Amino acid sequence: MNHMSGTATSISGAQEMPIIERLKVRSDFLRVAATRRRWATPGLVLQVAQTPEEVADDGIIRVGFTASKKVGDAVTRNHARRRLREAVRQVMPAHASPGRDFVVIARANTVRRSFNDLVSDLESALQKLDVWGDTKPSSPGDKSAQ
């Protein structure tokens, strides 16, 4: 299956969270890197590009993961990618703007950094790259939505 997570709807069904799909083709990784929109944090590097029109869908966020040999041996690289996938699964459906492709690059610190710090790194990178979108459905008692 191509999706990291399915669509999630609020109880009322009013707002749908975007689906996360994986980038797997090298040309997609190169296209995202060529835009040169990136932000580095201690735990990860986030790159972003607009999704091409031929595959664009408003409800989809496409994400690719990579870890070079600088991160460590194969076991360490896989561990780093697993941690990044989980951070993306927790943050991006609610906060990343749909219609964009993201590449998340592991750094040497990715496996040593606390998971909460990794999530914070991802959140701050999304904000710095100006792709932070709040797609969380507002709760009835939320005063910020009024």
BASE-103465 format. One record per residue: residue in three letters; x, y, z of N, C-alpha, C in turn. Coordinates in steps of 0.2 Angstrom, whole numbers, plus 5000, padded with zeros to 4 digits. Example, Ala and Ser with C-alpha at 12.3 -4.5 7.8 and 13.67 -1.06 7.14 Angstrom:
<site rest="ALA" n_c1="5066" n_c2="4972" n_c3="5039" ca_c1="5062" ca_c2="4978" ca_c3="5039" c_c1="5066" c_c2="4984" c_c3="5039"/>
<site rest="SER" n_c1="5064" n_c2="4989" n_c3="5035" ca_c1="5068" ca_c2="4995" ca_c3="5036" c_c1="5064" c_c2="5000" c_c3="5039"/>
***
This chain:
<site rest="MET" n_c1="5004" n_c2="4994" n_c3="5000" ca_c1="5000" ca_c2="5000" ca_c3="5000" c_c1="5004" c_c2="5006" c_c3="5000"/>
<site rest="ASN" n_c1="5002" n_c2="5011" n_c3="4996" ca_c1="5006" ca_c2="5017" ca_c3="4996" c_c1="5006" c_c2="5022" c_c3="5001"/>
<site rest="HIS" n_c1="5001" n_c2="5021" n_c3="5006" ca_c1="5000" ca_c2="5026" ca_c3="5011" c_c1="5003" c_c2="5025" c_c3="5017"/>
<site rest="MET" n_c1="5006" n_c2="5030" n_c3="5021" ca_c1="5008" ca_c2="5029" ca_c3="5027" c_c1="5003" c_c2="5029" c_c3="5032"/>
<site rest="SER" n_c1="4998" n_c2="5033" n_c3="5031" ca_c1="4992" ca_c2="5033" ca_c3="5035" c_c1="4986" c_c2="5034" c_c3="5031"/>
<site rest="GLY" n_c1="4980" n_c2="5032" n_c3="5033" ca_c1="4974" ca_c2="5034" ca_c3="5029" c_c1="4971" c_c2="5040" c_c3="5030"/>
<site rest="THR" n_c1="4965" n_c2="5042" n_c3="5028" ca_c1="4962" ca_c2="5048" ca_c3="5029" c_c1="4959" c_c2="5048" c_c3="5036"/>
<site rest="ALA" n_c1="4960" n_c2="5053" n_c3="5040" ca_c1="4957" ca_c2="5054" ca_c3="5046" c_c1="4952" c_c2="5060" c_c3="5046"/>
<site rest="THR" n_c1="4946" n_c2="5058" n_c3="5048" ca_c1="4941" ca_c2="5064" ca_c3="5049" c_c1="4939" c_c2="5065" c_c3="5056"/>
<site rest="SER" n_c1="4937" n_c2="5071" n_c3="5057" ca_c1="4934" ca_c2="5073" ca_c3="5064" c_c1="4928" c_c2="5069" c_c3="5065"/>
<site rest="ILE" n_c1="4925" n_c2="5069" n_c3="5071" ca_c1="4919" ca_c2="5065" ca_c3="5073" c_c1="4913" c_c2="5068" c_c3="5068"/>
<site rest="SER" n_c1="4913" n_c2="5074" n_c3="5067" ca_c1="4908" ca_c2="5077" ca_c3="5063" c_c1="4909" c_c2="5076" c_c3="5056"/>
<site rest="GLY" n_c1="4915" n_c2="5074" n_c3="5054" ca_c1="4917" ca_c2="5073" ca_c3="5047" c_c1="4918" c_c2="5079" c_c3="5043"/>
<site rest="ALA" n_c1="4918" n_c2="5085" n_c3="5047" ca_c1="4919" ca_c2="5092" ca_c3="5043" c_c1="4925" c_c2="5093" c_c3="5040"/>
<site rest="GLN" n_c1="4931" n_c2="5090" n_c3="5043" ca_c1="4937" ca_c2="5092" ca_c3="5040" c_c1="4941" c_c2="5085" c_c3="5039"/>
<site rest="GLU" n_c1="4944" n_c2="5084" n_c3="5034" ca_c1="4948" ca_c2="5078" ca_c3="5033" c_c1="4956" c_c2="5080" c_c3="5033"/>
<site rest="MET" n_c1="4959" n_c2="5076" n_c3="5036" ca_c1="4967" ca_c2="5076" ca_c3="5037" c_c1="4970" c_c2="5074" c_c3="5030"/>
<site rest="PRO" n_c1="4975" n_c2="5077" n_c3="5028" ca_c1="4978" ca_c2="5074" ca_c3="5022" c_c1="4981" c_c2="5067" c_c3="5023"/>
<site rest="ILE" n_c1="4982" n_c2="5064" n_c3="5017" ca_c1="4985" ca_c2="5057" ca_c3="5017" c_c1="4992" c_c2="5058" c_c3="5016"/>
<site rest="ILE" n_c1="4996" n_c2="5054" n_c3="5019" ca_c1="5003" ca_c2="5054" ca_c3="5017" c_c1="5005" c_c2="5049" c_c3="5013"/>
<site rest="GLU" n_c1="5008" n_c2="5050" n_c3="5007" ca_c1="5011" ca_c2="5045" ca_c3="5003" c_c1="5018" c_c2="5046" c_c3="5003"/>
<site rest="ARG" n_c1="5022" n_c2="5040" n_c3="5000" ca_c1="5029" ca_c2="5040" ca_c3="5000" c_c1="5032" c_c2="5042" c_c3="4994"/>
<site rest="LEU" n_c1="5037" n_c2="5046" n_c3="4994" ca_c1="5041" ca_c2="5047" ca_c3="4988" c_c1="5046" c_c2="5041" c_c3="4987"/>
<site rest="LYS" n_c1="5047" n_c2="5038" n_c3="4982" ca_c1="5051" ca_c2="5032" ca_c3="4981" c_c1="5056" c_c2="5033" c_c3="4975"/>
<site rest="VAL" n_c1="5054" n_c2="5037" n_c3="4970" ca_c1="5058" ca_c2="5037" ca_c3="4964" c_c1="5063" c_c2="5043" c_c3="4965"/>
<site rest="ARG" n_c1="5070" n_c2="5041" n_c3="4963" ca_c1="5075" ca_c2="5045" ca_c3="4963" c_c1="5074" c_c2="5052" c_c3="4960"/>
<site rest="SER" n_c1="5071" n_c2="5052" n_c3="4955" ca_c1="5069" ca_c2="5059" ca_c3="4951" c_c1="5065" c_c2="5063" c_c3="4956"/>
<site rest="ASP" n_c1="5061" n_c2="5061" n_c3="4960" ca_c1="5057" ca_c2="5065" ca_c3="4964" c_c1="5061" c_c2="5068" c_c3="4970"/>
<site rest="PHE" n_c1="5066" n_c2="5064" n_c3="4972" ca_c1="5071" ca_c2="5066" ca_c3="4977" c_c1="5075" c_c2="5072" c_c3="4974"/>
<site rest="LEU" n_c1="5077" n_c2="5071" n_c3="4968" ca_c1="5082" ca_c2="5076" ca_c3="4965" c_c1="5078" c_c2="5082" c_c3="4963"/>
<site rest="ARG" n_c1="5071" n_c2="5082" n_c3="4961" ca_c1="5067" ca_c2="5088" ca_c3="4960" c_c1="5066" c_c2="5092" c_c3="4966"/>
<site rest="VAL" n_c1="5065" n_c2="5088" n_c3="4972" ca_c1="5064" ca_c2="5092" ca_c3="4978" c_c1="5070" c_c2="5095" c_c3="4980"/>
<site rest="ALA" n_c1="5076" n_c2="5092" n_c3="4980" ca_c1="5083" ca_c2="5095" ca_c3="4981" c_c1="5084" c_c2="5101" c_c3="4977"/>
<site rest="ALA" n_c1="5082" n_c2="5101" n_c3="4971" ca_c1="5084" ca_c2="5106" ca_c3="4966" c_c1="5080" c_c2="5113" c_c3="4968"/>
<site rest="THR" n_c1="5075" n_c2="5112" n_c3="4971" ca_c1="5072" ca_c2="5119" ca_c3="4973" c_c1="5076" c_c2="5123" c_c3="4978"/>
<site rest="ARG" n_c1="5080" n_c2="5119" n_c3="4982" ca_c1="5084" ca_c2="5122" ca_c3="4987" c_c1="5081" c_c2="5126" c_c3="4993"/>
<site rest="ARG" n_c1="5075" n_c2="5123" n_c3="4994" ca_c1="5071" ca_c2="5126" ca_c3="5000" c_c1="5072" c_c2="5120" c_c3="5005"/>
<site rest="ARG" n_c1="5076" n_c2="5122" n_c3="5010" ca_c1="5078" ca_c2="5117" ca_c3="5015" c_c1="5079" c_c2="5120" c_c3="5022"/>
<site rest="TRP" n_c1="5078" n_c2="5117" n_c3="5027" ca_c1="5079" ca_c2="5119" ca_c3="5034" c_c1="5083" c_c2="5114" c_c3="5038"/>
<site rest="ALA" n_c1="5088" n_c2="5115" n_c3="5041" ca_c1="5092" ca_c2="5110" ca_c3="5045" c_c1="5091" c_c2="5111" c_c3="5052"/>
<site rest="THR" n_c1="5090" n_c2="5106" n_c3="5056" ca_c1="5089" ca_c2="5106" ca_c3="5063" c_c1="5094" c_c2="5101" c_c3="5066"/>
<site rest="PRO" n_c1="5095" n_c2="5101" n_c3="5072" ca_c1="5100" ca_c2="5096" ca_c3="5075" c_c1="5098" c_c2="5089" c_c3="5073"/>
<site rest="GLY" n_c1="5092" n_c2="5087" n_c3="5073" ca_c1="5090" ca_c2="5080" ca_c3="5072" c_c1="5088" c_c2="5078" c_c3="5064"/>
<site rest="LEU" n_c1="5087" n_c2="5083" n_c3="5060" ca_c1="5085" ca_c2="5082" ca_c3="5053" c_c1="5086" c_c2="5087" c_c3="5049"/>
<site rest="VAL" n_c1="5085" n_c2="5086" n_c3="5042" ca_c1="5085" ca_c2="5091" ca_c3="5037" c_c1="5079" c_c2="5090" c_c3="5033"/>
<site rest="LEU" n_c1="5075" n_c2="5096" n_c3="5032" ca_c1="5068" ca_c2="5095" ca_c3="5029" c_c1="5069" c_c2="5099" c_c3="5022"/>
<site rest="GLN" n_c1="5067" n_c2="5096" n_c3="5017" ca_c1="5067" ca_c2="5099" ca_c3="5010" c_c1="5060" c_c2="5099" c_c3="5008"/>
<site rest="VAL" n_c1="5058" n_c2="5104" n_c3="5004" ca_c1="5051" ca_c2="5105" ca_c3="5002" c_c1="5051" c_c2="5108" c_c3="4995"/>
<site rest="ALA" n_c1="5046" n_c2="5105" n_c3="4991" ca_c1="5044" ca_c2="5107" ca_c3="4984" c_c1="5037" c_c2="5107" c_c3="4983"/>
<site rest="GLN" n_c1="5034" n_c2="5111" n_c3="4978" ca_c1="5027" ca_c2="5110" ca_c3="4976" c_c1="5027" c_c2="5103" c_c3="4973"/>
<site rest="THR" n_c1="5021" n_c2="5100" n_c3="4974" ca_c1="5020" ca_c2="5093" ca_c3="4970" c_c1="5018" c_c2="5095" c_c3="4963"/>
<site rest="PRO" n_c1="5021" n_c2="5091" n_c3="4958" ca_c1="5020" ca_c2="5093" ca_c3="4951" c_c1="5012" c_c2="5092" c_c3="4949"/>
<site rest="GLU" n_c1="5010" n_c2="5096" n_c3="4945" ca_c1="5003" ca_c2="5097" ca_c3="4943" c_c1="5000" c_c2="5090" c_c3="4941"/>
<site rest="GLU" n_c1="5004" n_c2="5086" n_c3="4937" ca_c1="5002" ca_c2="5080" ca_c3="4935" c_c1="5000" c_c2="5075" c_c3="4940"/>
<site rest="VAL" n_c1="5003" n_c2="5075" n_c3="4946" ca_c1="5001" ca_c2="5071" ca_c3="4952" c_c1="4998" c_c2="5075" c_c3="4958"/>
<site rest="ALA" n_c1="4997" n_c2="5081" n_c3="4957" ca_c1="4995" ca_c2="5085" ca_c3="4963" c_c1="4988" c_c2="5083" c_c3="4965"/>
<site rest="ASP" n_c1="4987" n_c2="5083" n_c3="4971" ca_c1="4980" ca_c2="5082" ca_c3="4974" c_c1="4980" c_c2="5086" c_c3="4981"/>
<site rest="ASP" n_c1="4975" n_c2="5090" n_c3="4982" ca_c1="4975" ca_c2="5094" ca_c3="4988" c_c1="4975" c_c2="5090" c_c3="4994"/>
<site rest="GLY" n_c1="4973" n_c2="5084" n_c3="4994" ca_c1="4972" ca_c2="5080" ca_c3="5001" c_c1="4978" c_c2="5076" c_c3="5002"/>
<site rest="ILE" n_c1="4984" n_c2="5077" n_c3="4998" ca_c1="4989" ca_c2="5072" ca_c3="4999" c_c1="4996" c_c2="5076" c_c3="5000"/>
<site rest="ILE" n_c1="5000" n_c2="5073" n_c3="5005" ca_c1="5006" ca_c2="5076" ca_c3="5006" c_c1="5011" c_c2="5070" c_c3="5004"/>
<site rest="ARG" n_c1="5016" n_c2="5071" n_c3="5000" ca_c1="5021" ca_c2="5066" ca_c3="4998" c_c1="5027" c_c2="5067" c_c3="5002"/>
<site rest="VAL" n_c1="5030" n_c2="5062" n_c3="5005" ca_c1="5036" ca_c2="5062" ca_c3="5009" c_c1="5041" c_c2="5057" c_c3="5008"/>
<site rest="GLY" n_c1="5047" n_c2="5058" n_c3="5007" ca_c1="5052" ca_c2="5054" ca_c3="5006" c_c1="5057" c_c2="5054" c_c3="5012"/>
<site rest="PHE" n_c1="5061" n_c2="5048" n_c3="5013" ca_c1="5065" ca_c2="5048" ca_c3="5019" c_c1="5072" c_c2="5046" c_c3="5016"/>
<site rest="THR" n_c1="5077" n_c2="5049" n_c3="5019" ca_c1="5084" ca_c2="5046" ca_c3="5017" c_c1="5089" c_c2="5047" c_c3="5022"/>
<site rest="ALA" n_c1="5094" n_c2="5042" n_c3="5022" ca_c1="5099" ca_c2="5043" ca_c3="5027" c_c1="5105" c_c2="5040" c_c3="5024"/>
<site rest="SER" n_c1="5110" n_c2="5045" n_c3="5024" ca_c1="5117" ca_c2="5043" ca_c3="5020" c_c1="5121" c_c2="5039" c_c3="5025"/>
<site rest="LYS" n_c1="5127" n_c2="5036" n_c3="5022" ca_c1="5131" ca_c2="5032" ca_c3="5026" c_c1="5135" c_c2="5036" c_c3="5032"/>
<site rest="LYS" n_c1="5134" n_c2="5043" n_c3="5031" ca_c1="5137" ca_c2="5047" ca_c3="5037" c_c1="5133" c_c2="5046" c_c3="5043"/>
<site rest="VAL" n_c1="5127" n_c2="5044" n_c3="5043" ca_c1="5123" ca_c2="5043" ca_c3="5049" c_c1="5125" c_c2="5037" c_c3="5053"/>
<site rest="GLY" n_c1="5128" n_c2="5032" n_c3="5049" ca_c1="5130" ca_c2="5026" ca_c3="5052" c_c1="5129" c_c2="5019" c_c3="5048"/>
<site rest="ASP" n_c1="5130" n_c2="5014" n_c3="5051" ca_c1="5129" ca_c2="5007" ca_c3="5047" c_c1="5122" c_c2="5006" c_c3="5045"/>
<site rest="ALA" n_c1="5120" n_c2="5001" n_c3="5042" ca_c1="5114" ca_c2="5000" ca_c3="5039" c_c1="5108" c_c2="4999" c_c3="5045"/>
<site rest="VAL" n_c1="5110" n_c2="4996" n_c3="5051" ca_c1="5105" ca_c2="4996" ca_c3="5056" c_c1="5104" c_c2="5003" c_c3="5059"/>
<site rest="THR" n_c1="5109" n_c2="5007" n_c3="5060" ca_c1="5108" ca_c2="5014" ca_c3="5062" c_c1="5104" c_c2="5018" c_c3="5057"/>
<site rest="ARG" n_c1="5105" n_c2="5017" n_c3="5051" ca_c1="5102" ca_c2="5021" ca_c3="5046" c_c1="5094" c_c2="5019" c_c3="5046"/>
<site rest="ASN" n_c1="5093" n_c2="5013" n_c3="5046" ca_c1="5086" ca_c2="5010" ca_c3="5047" c_c1="5082" c_c2="5013" c_c3="5053"/>
<site rest="HIS" n_c1="5086" n_c2="5013" n_c3="5059" ca_c1="5083" ca_c2="5015" ca_c3="5065" c_c1="5081" c_c2="5023" c_c3="5064"/>
<site rest="ALA" n_c1="5086" n_c2="5027" n_c3="5061" ca_c1="5085" ca_c2="5034" ca_c3="5060" c_c1="5079" c_c2="5035" c_c3="5056"/>
<site rest="ARG" n_c1="5078" n_c2="5031" n_c3="5050" ca_c1="5072" ca_c2="5032" ca_c3="5046" c_c1="5066" c_c2="5030" c_c3="5049"/>
<site rest="ARG" n_c1="5066" n_c2="5025" n_c3="5053" ca_c1="5060" ca_c2="5023" ca_c3="5057" c_c1="5058" c_c2="5029" c_c3="5062"/>
<site rest="ARG" n_c1="5062" n_c2="5032" n_c3="5065" ca_c1="5061" ca_c2="5037" ca_c3="5070" c_c1="5058" c_c2="5043" c_c3="5066"/>
<site rest="LEU" n_c1="5061" n_c2="5045" n_c3="5060" ca_c1="5058" ca_c2="5050" ca_c3="5056" c_c1="5051" c_c2="5049" c_c3="5053"/>
<site rest="ARG" n_c1="5050" n_c2="5043" n_c3="5051" ca_c1="5044" ca_c2="5041" ca_c3="5049" c_c1="5038" c_c2="5042" c_c3="5054"/>
<site rest="GLU" n_c1="5040" n_c2="5040" n_c3="5060" ca_c1="5035" ca_c2="5041" ca_c3="5066" c_c1="5034" c_c2="5048" c_c3="5067"/>
<site rest="ALA" n_c1="5039" n_c2="5052" n_c3="5067" ca_c1="5038" ca_c2="5059" ca_c3="5069" c_c1="5034" c_c2="5062" c_c3="5063"/>
<site rest="VAL" n_c1="5035" n_c2="5060" n_c3="5057" ca_c1="5031" ca_c2="5063" ca_c3="5051" c_c1="5024" c_c2="5061" c_c3="5052"/>
<site rest="ARG" n_c1="5023" n_c2="5054" n_c3="5054" ca_c1="5016" ca_c2="5052" ca_c3="5055" c_c1="5012" c_c2="5056" c_c3="5060"/>
<site rest="GLN" n_c1="5016" n_c2="5058" n_c3="5065" ca_c1="5012" ca_c2="5062" ca_c3="5071" c_c1="5011" c_c2="5069" c_c3="5069"/>
<site rest="VAL" n_c1="5016" n_c2="5072" n_c3="5065" ca_c1="5016" ca_c2="5079" ca_c3="5064" c_c1="5012" c_c2="5081" c_c3="5058"/>
<site rest="MET" n_c1="5014" n_c2="5078" n_c3="5052" ca_c1="5012" ca_c2="5081" ca_c3="5046" c_c1="5005" c_c2="5081" c_c3="5044"/>
<site rest="PRO" n_c1="5001" n_c2="5075" n_c3="5046" ca_c1="4994" ca_c2="5076" ca_c3="5044" c_c1="4991" c_c2="5082" c_c3="5047"/>
<site rest="ALA" n_c1="4992" n_c2="5084" n_c3="5053" ca_c1="4989" ca_c2="5089" ca_c3="5056" c_c1="4992" c_c2="5096" c_c3="5054"/>
<site rest="HIS" n_c1="4998" n_c2="5096" n_c3="5052" ca_c1="5002" ca_c2="5103" ca_c3="5052" c_c1="5005" c_c2="5104" c_c3="5045"/>
<site rest="ALA" n_c1="5006" n_c2="5100" n_c3="5041" ca_c1="5010" ca_c2="5101" ca_c3="5034" c_c1="5005" c_c2="5103" c_c3="5029"/>
<site rest="SER" n_c1="5006" n_c2="5108" n_c3="5025" ca_c1="5002" ca_c2="5110" ca_c3="5020" c_c1="5002" c_c2="5105" c_c3="5014"/>
<site rest="PRO" n_c1="4996" n_c2="5103" n_c3="5012" ca_c1="4995" ca_c2="5098" ca_c3="5007" c_c1="4997" c_c2="5101" c_c3="5000"/>
<site rest="GLY" n_c1="4998" n_c2="5097" n_c3="4995" ca_c1="5000" ca_c2="5099" ca_c3="4989" c_c1="5008" c_c2="5100" c_c3="4988"/>
<site rest="ARG" n_c1="5012" n_c2="5097" n_c3="4993" ca_c1="5019" ca_c2="5098" ca_c3="4993" c_c1="5022" c_c2="5092" c_c3="4994"/>
<site rest="ASP" n_c1="5028" n_c2="5091" n_c3="4991" ca_c1="5033" ca_c2="5085" ca_c3="4992" c_c1="5038" c_c2="5087" c_c3="4997"/>
<site rest="PHE" n_c1="5039" n_c2="5083" n_c3="5002" ca_c1="5044" ca_c2="5084" ca_c3="5007" c_c1="5050" c_c2="5078" c_c3="5007"/>
<site rest="VAL" n_c1="5056" n_c2="5080" n_c3="5008" ca_c1="5061" ca_c2="5075" ca_c3="5009" c_c1="5064" c_c2="5076" c_c3="5016"/>
<site rest="VAL" n_c1="5064" n_c2="5071" n_c3="5020" ca_c1="5066" ca_c2="5071" ca_c3="5027" c_c1="5073" c_c2="5067" c_c3="5027"/>
<site rest="ILE" n_c1="5078" n_c2="5071" n_c3="5029" ca_c1="5085" ca_c2="5068" ca_c3="5029" c_c1="5088" c_c2="5067" c_c3="5036"/>
<site rest="ALA" n_c1="5090" n_c2="5061" n_c3="5037" ca_c1="5092" ca_c2="5059" ca_c3="5044" c_c1="5099" c_c2="5062" c_c3="5045"/>
<site rest="ARG" n_c1="5101" n_c2="5064" n_c3="5051" ca_c1="5107" ca_c2="5067" ca_c3="5052" c_c1="5111" c_c2="5062" c_c3="5058"/>
<site rest="ALA" n_c1="5117" n_c2="5063" n_c3="5059" ca_c1="5120" ca_c2="5059" ca_c3="5064" c_c1="5117" c_c2="5059" c_c3="5071"/>
<site rest="ASN" n_c1="5114" n_c2="5065" n_c3="5072" ca_c1="5111" ca_c2="5065" ca_c3="5079" c_c1="5104" c_c2="5062" c_c3="5079"/>
<site rest="THR" n_c1="5101" n_c2="5060" n_c3="5073" ca_c1="5094" ca_c2="5058" ca_c3="5073" c_c1="5093" c_c2="5052" c_c3="5078"/>
<site rest="VAL" n_c1="5097" n_c2="5047" n_c3="5078" ca_c1="5096" ca_c2="5041" ca_c3="5083" c_c1="5097" c_c2="5043" c_c3="5090"/>
<site rest="ARG" n_c1="5102" n_c2="5048" n_c3="5091" ca_c1="5103" ca_c2="5049" ca_c3="5098" c_c1="5098" c_c2="5055" c_c3="5101"/>
<site rest="ARG" n_c1="5095" n_c2="5058" n_c3="5097" ca_c1="5091" ca_c2="5064" ca_c3="5100" c_c1="5084" c_c2="5061" c_c3="5102"/>
<site rest="SER" n_c1="5082" n_c2="5064" n_c3="5108" ca_c1="5075" ca_c2="5061" ca_c3="5111" c_c1="5070" c_c2="5062" c_c3="5105"/>
<site rest="PHE" n_c1="5065" n_c2="5058" n_c3="5106" ca_c1="5059" ca_c2="5058" ca_c3="5101" c_c1="5056" c_c2="5065" c_c3="5101"/>
<site rest="ASN" n_c1="5054" n_c2="5067" n_c3="5107" ca_c1="5051" ca_c2="5074" ca_c3="5108" c_c1="5055" c_c2="5079" c_c3="5104"/>
<site rest="ASP" n_c1="5062" n_c2="5079" n_c3="5105" ca_c1="5066" ca_c2="5084" ca_c3="5101" c_c1="5065" c_c2="5083" c_c3="5094"/>
<site rest="LEU" n_c1="5065" n_c2="5077" n_c3="5091" ca_c1="5064" ca_c2="5076" ca_c3="5084" c_c1="5058" c_c2="5079" c_c3="5082"/>
<site rest="VAL" n_c1="5052" n_c2="5078" n_c3="5085" ca_c1="5046" ca_c2="5081" ca_c3="5084" c_c1="5046" c_c2="5088" c_c3="5084"/>
<site rest="SER" n_c1="5049" n_c2="5091" n_c3="5089" ca_c1="5050" ca_c2="5098" ca_c3="5089" c_c1="5054" c_c2="5101" c_c3="5083"/>
<site rest="ASP" n_c1="5060" n_c2="5097" n_c3="5081" ca_c1="5064" ca_c2="5099" ca_c3="5075" c_c1="5059" c_c2="5099" c_c3="5069"/>
<site rest="LEU" n_c1="5055" n_c2="5094" n_c3="5068" ca_c1="5051" ca_c2="5094" ca_c3="5062" c_c1="5046" c_c2="5099" c_c3="5062"/>
<site rest="GLU" n_c1="5043" n_c2="5101" n_c3="5068" ca_c1="5038" ca_c2="5106" ca_c3="5068" c_c1="5041" c_c2="5113" c_c3="5067"/>
<site rest="SER" n_c1="5047" n_c2="5114" n_c3="5069" ca_c1="5051" ca_c2="5121" ca_c3="5068" c_c1="5053" c_c2="5121" c_c3="5061"/>
<site rest="ALA" n_c1="5055" n_c2="5116" n_c3="5058" ca_c1="5057" ca_c2="5116" ca_c3="5051" c_c1="5051" c_c2="5117" c_c3="5046"/>
<site rest="LEU" n_c1="5045" n_c2="5115" n_c3="5048" ca_c1="5039" ca_c2="5116" ca_c3="5044" c_c1="5037" c_c2="5123" c_c3="5045"/>
<site rest="GLN" n_c1="5038" n_c2="5126" n_c3="5051" ca_c1="5036" ca_c2="5133" ca_c3="5052" c_c1="5041" c_c2="5138" c_c3="5048"/>
<site rest="LYS" n_c1="5048" n_c2="5136" n_c3="5048" ca_c1="5053" ca_c2="5140" ca_c3="5045" c_c1="5052" c_c2="5140" c_c3="5038"/>
<site rest="LEU" n_c1="5050" n_c2="5135" n_c3="5035" ca_c1="5049" ca_c2="5134" ca_c3="5028" c_c1="5043" c_c2="5137" c_c3="5025"/>
<site rest="ASP" n_c1="5039" n_c2="5139" n_c3="5030" ca_c1="5032" ca_c2="5143" ca_c3="5028" c_c1="5027" c_c2="5138" c_c3="5025"/>
<site rest="VAL" n_c1="5027" n_c2="5131" n_c3="5028" ca_c1="5023" ca_c2="5126" ca_c3="5025" c_c1="5019" c_c2="5123" c_c3="5031"/>
<site rest="TRP" n_c1="5019" n_c2="5127" n_c3="5037" ca_c1="5015" ca_c2="5125" ca_c3="5043" c_c1="5008" c_c2="5127" c_c3="5041"/>
<site rest="GLY" n_c1="5003" n_c2="5122" n_c3="5041" ca_c1="4996" ca_c2="5123" ca_c3="5040" c_c1="4993" c_c2="5119" c_c3="5046"/>
<site rest="ASP" n_c1="4988" n_c2="5123" n_c3="5049" ca_c1="4984" ca_c2="5119" ca_c3="5054" c_c1="4978" c_c2="5116" c_c3="5052"/>
<site rest="THR" n_c1="4978" n_c2="5110" n_c3="5050" ca_c1="4972" ca_c2="5106" ca_c3="5048" c_c1="4969" c_c2="5102" c_c3="5053"/>
<site rest="LYS" n_c1="4971" n_c2="5103" n_c3="5059" ca_c1="4967" ca_c2="5100" ca_c3="5065" c_c1="4960" c_c2="5103" c_c3="5065"/>
<site rest="PRO" n_c1="4955" n_c2="5098" n_c3="5066" ca_c1="4948" ca_c2="5101" ca_c3="5067" c_c1="4948" c_c2="5105" c_c3="5074"/>
<site rest="SER" n_c1="4945" n_c2="5110" n_c3="5074" ca_c1="4944" ca_c2="5114" ca_c3="5080" c_c1="4939" c_c2="5111" c_c3="5084"/>
<site rest="SER" n_c1="4940" n_c2="5111" n_c3="5091" ca_c1="4935" ca_c2="5108" ca_c3="5095" c_c1="4930" c_c2="5113" c_c3="5097"/>
<site rest="PRO" n_c1="4924" n_c2="5111" n_c3="5099" ca_c1="4919" ca_c2="5115" ca_c3="5101" c_c1="4921" c_c2="5121" c_c3="5106"/>
<site rest="GLY" n_c1="4925" n_c2="5119" n_c3="5111" ca_c1="4927" ca_c2="5124" ca_c3="5116" c_c1="4933" c_c2="5128" c_c3="5114"/>
<site rest="ASP" n_c1="4936" n_c2="5127" n_c3="5108" ca_c1="4942" ca_c2="5131" ca_c3="5106" c_c1="4940" c_c2="5138" c_c3="5105"/>
<site rest="LYS" n_c1="4943" n_c2="5143" n_c3="5109" ca_c1="4941" ca_c2="5150" ca_c3="5108" c_c1="4945" c_c2="5153" c_c3="5102"/>
<site rest="SER" n_c1="4950" n_c2="5150" n_c3="5100" ca_c1="4954" ca_c2="5153" ca_c3="5094" c_c1="4951" c_c2="5153" c_c3="5088"/>
<site rest="ALA" n_c1="4946" n_c2="5148" n_c3="5087" ca_c1="4942" ca_c2="5147" ca_c3="5081" c_c1="4936" c_c2="5152" c_c3="5080"/>
<site rest="GLN" n_c1="4935" n_c2="5156" n_c3="5086" ca_c1="4929" ca_c2="5160" ca_c3="5086" c_c1="4931" c_c2="5167" c_c3="5084"/>
***
